[in-house]
Amino acid sequence: MAMQLTLEMFRSTQAADPYAFQAGRQDYVLRTALGGAELATLLWDETLLAELLALRQPRRDPTLLQRVGERLRQFLATPSFARSESELLAAVARGESVLITLRLAAAELFALPWELLALSGSGLQLGALPGVLLRYAWPQT
């Protein structure tokens, strides 16, 4: 049986409008498995936007992938994600398949390369883990 992990996030302000993105500091609510909530903050600054554009280039800086992955890791530095990450890594180590669903109610979060998410202690990125399927979901669809 596959392990299932759902990361559900929405903007802490203007949550009813998934397209109400504004550059700068954005706070997001990360729902926990038992219905709680934690705050995750991402700075949508010129550096991040330039890095996202640079990822599309064929001759990009090789350190860019790790840098963006680390930024995503810092974004998700919450207690509940730390627990989920350790469960994820344990399941992969046992050879189990893992289904990760990103349920994102803020359109800008779909622009992030979640496959590059750096995992603590392993030096690996989420998309490099064997047996892990990452899927994206729009809430209520």
MIDOSE-1310 file (N, C-alpha, C; in nm, 2 decimals, decimal comma, always signed):
residues 141
mamq	+0,08/-0,12/+0,00/+0,00/+0,00/+0,00/+0,09/+0,12/+0,00; +0,05/+0,22/-0,08/+0,13/+0,34/-0,09/+0,10/+0,44/+0,02; +0,21/+0,51/+0,07/+0,19/+0,61/+0,16/+0,13/+0,73/+0,09; +0,04/+0,80/+0,15/-0,02/+0,92/+0,09/+0,00/+1,04/+0,18
ltle	+0,05/+1,15/+0,12/+0,08/+1,27/+0,19/+0,01/+1,39/+0,11; -0,06/+1,47/+0,18/-0,13/+1,59/+0,12/-0,08/+1,71/+0,19; -0,03/+1,80/+0,10/+0,01/+1,94/+0,15/-0,09/+2,03/+0,09; -0,17/+2,09/+0,19/-0,27/+2,18/+0,15/-0,23/+2,32/+0,19
mfrs	-0,23/+2,42/+0,10/-0,19/+2,55/+0,13/-0,29/+2,66/+0,07; -0,30/+2,77/+0,14/-0,38/+2,88/+0,09/-0,32/+3,01/+0,15; -0,34/+3,12/+0,08/-0,29/+3,25/+0,12/-0,36/+3,29/+0,25; -0,29/+3,35/+0,35/-0,35/+3,39/+0,47/-0,44/+3,51/+0,46
tqaa	-0,42/+3,59/+0,35/-0,50/+3,70/+0,32/-0,56/+3,68/+0,18; -0,68/+3,73/+0,16/-0,75/+3,71/+0,03/-0,75/+3,57/-0,01; -0,78/+3,48/+0,09/-0,78/+3,34/+0,06/-0,90/+3,30/-0,04; -1,00/+3,38/-0,04/-1,11/+3,34/-0,13/-1,08/+3,37/-0,28
dpya	-0,98/+3,45/-0,30/-0,94/+3,48/-0,44/-0,81/+3,42/-0,47; -0,81/+3,30/-0,54/-0,68/+3,23/-0,56/-0,59/+3,31/-0,65; -0,63/+3,41/-0,72/-0,55/+3,49/-0,81/-0,51/+3,62/-0,76; -0,52/+3,64/-0,63/-0,49/+3,78/-0,57/-0,35/+3,79/-0,53
fqag	-0,26/+3,74/-0,61/-0,12/+3,74/-0,58/-0,06/+3,88/-0,58; +0,03/+3,91/-0,49/+0,10/+4,03/-0,48/+0,25/+4,00/-0,45; +0,34/+4,06/-0,52/+0,48/+4,04/-0,50/+0,51/+4,09/-0,36; +0,62/+4,03/-0,30/+0,67/+4,07/-0,17/+0,64/+3,95/-0,08
rqdy	+0,64/+3,98/+0,05/+0,62/+3,88/+0,15/+0,47/+3,83/+0,15; +0,46/+3,69/+0,13/+0,33/+3,63/+0,14/+0,33/+3,53/+0,25; +0,23/+3,53/+0,33/+0,21/+3,43/+0,43/+0,10/+3,33/+0,38; +0,13/+3,20/+0,40/+0,04/+3,10/+0,35/+0,00/+3,01/+0,48
vlrt	-0,12/+2,96/+0,47/-0,16/+2,86/+0,58/-0,14/+2,72/+0,52; -0,06/+2,64/+0,60/-0,04/+2,50/+0,57/-0,12/+2,42/+0,66; -0,22/+2,35/+0,60/-0,31/+2,27/+0,69/-0,24/+2,14/+0,73; -0,25/+2,10/+0,86/-0,19/+1,98/+0,91/-0,28/+1,86/+0,88
algg	-0,23/+1,74/+0,90/-0,30/+1,62/+0,87/-0,43/+1,61/+0,96; -0,42/+1,67/+1,08/-0,54/+1,65/+1,17/-0,62/+1,78/+1,17; -0,61/+1,87/+1,07/-0,69/+1,98/+1,06/-0,64/+2,11/+1,12; -0,52/+2,11/+1,18/-0,46/+2,23/+1,24/-0,41/+2,31/+1,13
aela	-0,34/+2,42/+1,16/-0,28/+2,51/+1,07/-0,15/+2,57/+1,11; -0,06/+2,58/+1,02/+0,07/+2,64/+1,05/+0,10/+2,75/+0,94; +0,17/+2,85/+0,98/+0,20/+2,96/+0,89/+0,34/+2,93/+0,82; +0,34/+2,95/+0,69/+0,46/+2,94/+0,61/+0,47/+3,07/+0,53
tllw	+0,59/+3,13/+0,53/+0,61/+3,26/+0,46/+0,71/+3,24/+0,35; +0,68/+3,31/+0,23/+0,77/+3,31/+0,12/+0,78/+3,45/+0,07; +0,90/+3,49/+0,04/+0,93/+3,62/-0,01/+0,94/+3,61/-0,16; +0,84/+3,66/-0,23/+0,83/+3,67/-0,37/+0,91/+3,80/-0,42
detl	+1,04/+3,79/-0,41/+1,12/+3,91/-0,44/+1,18/+3,89/-0,58; +1,25/+3,99/-0,63/+1,31/+3,99/-0,76/+1,41/+3,87/-0,78; +1,47/+3,83/-0,67/+1,57/+3,72/-0,68/+1,49/+3,59/-0,71; +1,38/+3,56/-0,64/+1,31/+3,44/-0,66/+1,25/+3,44/-0,80
lael	+1,19/+3,55/-0,84/+1,13/+3,56/-0,98/+1,24/+3,54/-1,09; +1,36/+3,60/-1,07/+1,47/+3,58/-1,16/+1,51/+3,43/-1,16; +1,52/+3,37/-1,05/+1,56/+3,23/-1,04/+1,45/+3,14/-1,11; +1,33/+3,17/-1,09/+1,22/+3,09/-1,16/+1,24/+3,10/-1,31
lalr	+1,27/+3,22/-1,36/+1,29/+3,24/-1,50/+1,41/+3,17/-1,55; +1,52/+3,18/-1,47/+1,65/+3,12/-1,51/+1,64/+2,96/-1,52; +1,55/+2,90/-1,44/+1,53/+2,76/-1,44/+1,49/+2,71/-1,58; +1,42/+2,80/-1,66/+1,38/+2,76/-1,79/+1,49/+2,76/-1,90
qprr	+1,60/+2,82/-1,86/+1,71/+2,83/-1,96/+1,79/+2,70/-1,97; +1,83/+2,67/-2,09/+1,90/+2,54/-2,11/+2,04/+2,54/-2,05; +2,11/+2,66/-2,04/+2,24/+2,67/-1,99/+2,24/+2,74/-1,85; +2,16/+2,70/-1,77/+2,15/+2,76/-1,63/+2,26/+2,72/-1,54
dptl	+2,28/+2,80/-1,44/+2,39/+2,78/-1,34/+2,35/+2,64/-1,27; +2,44/+2,55/-1,26/+2,41/+2,42/-1,20/+2,37/+2,43/-1,05; +2,42/+2,53/-0,99/+2,38/+2,55/-0,84/+2,24/+2,61/-0,82; +2,18/+2,65/-0,93/+2,05/+2,71/-0,92/+1,94/+2,61/-0,87
lqrv	+1,95/+2,49/-0,92/+1,85/+2,39/-0,88/+1,85/+2,37/-0,73; +1,97/+2,36/-0,67/+1,99/+2,34/-0,53/+1,94/+2,46/-0,45; +1,98/+2,58/-0,50/+1,94/+2,70/-0,44/+1,79/+2,72/-0,43; +1,72/+2,69/-0,54/+1,57/+2,70/-0,54/+1,51/+2,60/-0,45
gerl	+1,57/+2,48/-0,45/+1,52/+2,37/-0,36/+1,54/+2,40/-0,22; +1,65/+2,47/-0,18/+1,67/+2,51/-0,04/+1,57/+2,62/+0,00; +1,54/+2,71/-0,10/+1,44/+2,81/-0,07/+1,30/+2,75/-0,04; +1,27/+2,65/-0,12/+1,14/+2,58/-0,09/+1,14/+2,51/+0,04
rqfl	+1,26/+2,45/+0,08/+1,27/+2,39/+0,21/+1,25/+2,49/+0,32; +1,31/+2,60/+0,31/+1,29/+2,71/+0,41/+1,15/+2,75/+0,42; +1,08/+2,76/+0,31/+0,94/+2,79/+0,30/+0,85/+2,69/+0,38; +0,89/+2,57/+0,37/+0,81/+2,46/+0,44/+0,87/+2,42/+0,57
atps	+0,95/+2,51/+0,63/+1,01/+2,47/+0,76/+0,91/+2,49/+0,88; +0,82/+2,39/+0,88/+0,71/+2,39/+0,99/+0,72/+2,25/+1,06; +0,68/+2,25/+1,18/+0,68/+2,12/+1,25/+0,61/+2,01/+1,18; +0,49/+2,03/+1,13/+0,42/+1,93/+1,06/+0,49/+1,88/+0,94
fars	+0,55/+1,97/+0,86/+0,62/+1,92/+0,74/+0,74/+1,84/+0,78; +0,81/+1,88/+0,89/+0,93/+1,80/+0,93/+0,88/+1,65/+0,97; +0,77/+1,64/+1,03/+0,72/+1,50/+1,06/+0,68/+1,43/+0,93; +0,61/+1,50/+0,84/+0,58/+1,44/+0,71/+0,70/+1,40/+0,63
esel	+0,80/+1,48/+0,64/+0,93/+1,45/+0,56/+0,99/+1,33/+0,62; +1,00/+1,31/+0,75/+1,07/+1,20/+0,80/+0,99/+1,07/+0,77; +0,85/+1,08/+0,77/+0,77/+0,96/+0,73/+0,79/+0,93/+0,58; +0,80/+1,03/+0,50/+0,83/+1,01/+0,36/+0,96/+0,94/+0,33
laav	+1,07/+0,99/+0,40/+1,20/+0,93/+0,38/+1,20/+0,79/+0,43; +1,13/+0,76/+0,54/+1,13/+0,63/+0,59/+1,06/+0,53/+0,49; +0,95/+0,58/+0,43/+0,87/+0,50/+0,34/+0,96/+0,47/+0,21; +1,03/+0,57/+0,16/+1,11/+0,55/+0,05/+1,23/+0,45/+0,08
arge	+1,28/+0,46/+0,20/+1,39/+0,37/+0,24/+1,34/+0,23/+0,25; +1,21/+0,21/+0,28/+1,15/+0,07/+0,28/+1,11/+0,03/+0,15; +1,12/+0,11/+0,05/+1,09/+0,07/-0,09/+0,94/+0,09/-0,12; +0,87/+0,16/-0,04/+0,73/+0,18/-0,06/+0,70/+0,29/-0,16
svli	+0,59/+0,29/-0,23/+0,56/+0,40/-0,32/+0,49/+0,51/-0,23; +0,50/+0,63/-0,28/+0,45/+0,75/-0,20/+0,37/+0,83/-0,30; +0,25/+0,87/-0,26/+0,17/+0,97/-0,34/+0,16/+1,10/-0,27; +0,22/+1,20/-0,32/+0,21/+1,34/-0,26/+0,12/+1,42/-0,34
tlrl	+0,02/+1,48/-0,27/-0,08/+1,57/-0,34/-0,05/+1,71/-0,29; -0,03/+1,80/-0,38/-0,01/+1,94/-0,35/-0,15/+2,01/-0,38; -0,23/+2,04/-0,28/-0,36/+2,10/-0,30/-0,33/+2,25/-0,27; -0,32/+2,33/-0,37/-0,28/+2,47/-0,36/-0,39/+2,56/-0,40
aaae	-0,44/+2,65/-0,31/-0,55/+2,74/-0,33/-0,50/+2,88/-0,36; -0,37/+2,89/-0,40/-0,31/+3,02/-0,44/-0,24/+2,99/-0,57; -0,29/+3,05/-0,68/-0,24/+3,02/-0,81/-0,09/+3,03/-0,82; -0,03/+3,13/-0,76/+0,12/+3,15/-0,77/+0,20/+3,03/-0,72
lfal	+0,14/+2,95/-0,63/+0,22/+2,83/-0,58/+0,24/+2,73/-0,68; +0,16/+2,73/-0,79/+0,17/+2,63/-0,90/+0,30/+2,67/-0,98; +0,35/+2,79/-0,97/+0,47/+2,83/-1,05/+0,60/+2,78/-0,98; +0,59/+2,73/-0,86/+0,71/+2,68/-0,79/+0,74/+2,54/-0,84
pwel	+0,87/+2,51/-0,85/+0,92/+2,38/-0,90/+0,93/+2,28/-0,78; +0,82/+2,23/-0,73/+0,81/+2,15/-0,61/+0,90/+2,03/-0,62; +0,93/+1,98/-0,74/+1,02/+1,86/-0,76/+1,16/+1,89/-0,71; +1,19/+2,02/-0,70/+1,33/+2,06/-0,66/+1,34/+2,07/-0,51
lals	+1,23/+2,06/-0,43/+1,23/+2,07/-0,29/+1,34/+1,99/-0,23; +1,44/+2,06/-0,16/+1,55/+1,99/-0,09/+1,50/+1,93/+0,04; +1,54/+1,80/+0,05/+1,50/+1,73/+0,17/+1,62/+1,73/+0,28; +1,58/+1,75/+0,40/+1,68/+1,77/+0,50/+1,76/+1,65/+0,52
gsgl	+1,89/+1,67/+0,54/+1,98/+1,56/+0,58/+2,02/+1,47/+0,47; +1,94/+1,46/+0,36/+1,97/+1,36/+0,26/+2,04/+1,42/+0,14; +2,03/+1,55/+0,12/+2,09/+1,61/+0,00/+2,02/+1,58/-0,13; +1,91/+1,51/-0,11/+1,82/+1,48/-0,23/+1,71/+1,59/-0,25
qlga	+1,66/+1,58/-0,37/+1,54/+1,67/-0,40/+1,42/+1,57/-0,41; +1,31/+1,63/-0,39/+1,18/+1,55/-0,39/+1,16/+1,47/-0,52; +1,19/+1,54/-0,63/+1,17/+1,47/-0,76/+1,27/+1,36/-0,79; +1,37/+1,35/-0,71/+1,47/+1,25/-0,73/+1,45/+1,12/-0,65
lpgv	+1,35/+1,12/-0,57/+1,32/+1,00/-0,48/+1,25/+0,89/-0,57; +1,30/+0,77/-0,56/+1,23/+0,66/-0,63/+1,10/+0,63/-0,57; +1,00/+0,60/-0,66/+0,87/+0,56/-0,61/+0,78/+0,67/-0,56; +0,82/+0,79/-0,59/+0,74/+0,91/-0,54/+0,66/+0,97/-0,66
llry	+0,53/+0,98/-0,64/+0,45/+1,05/-0,75/+0,40/+1,18/-0,69; +0,43/+1,29/-0,75/+0,38/+1,42/-0,71/+0,27/+1,46/-0,80; +0,16/+1,50/-0,74/+0,04/+1,54/-0,82/-0,01/+1,67/-0,76; -0,06/+1,75/-0,85/-0,11/+1,89/-0,82/-0,26/+1,88/-0,82
awpq	-0,32/+1,95/-0,73/-0,47/+1,96/-0,72/-0,52/+2,10/-0,69; -0,62/+2,14/-0,76/-0,69/+2,26/-0,73/-0,80/+2,23/-0,63; -0,81/+2,30/-0,52/-0,92/+2,27/-0,43/-1,06/+2,26/-0,49; -1,14/+2,17/-0,44/-1,28/+2,15/-0,48/-1,29/+2,11/-0,62
t	-1,19/+2,05/-0,68/-1,20/+1,99/-0,81/-1,17/+1,85/-0,81
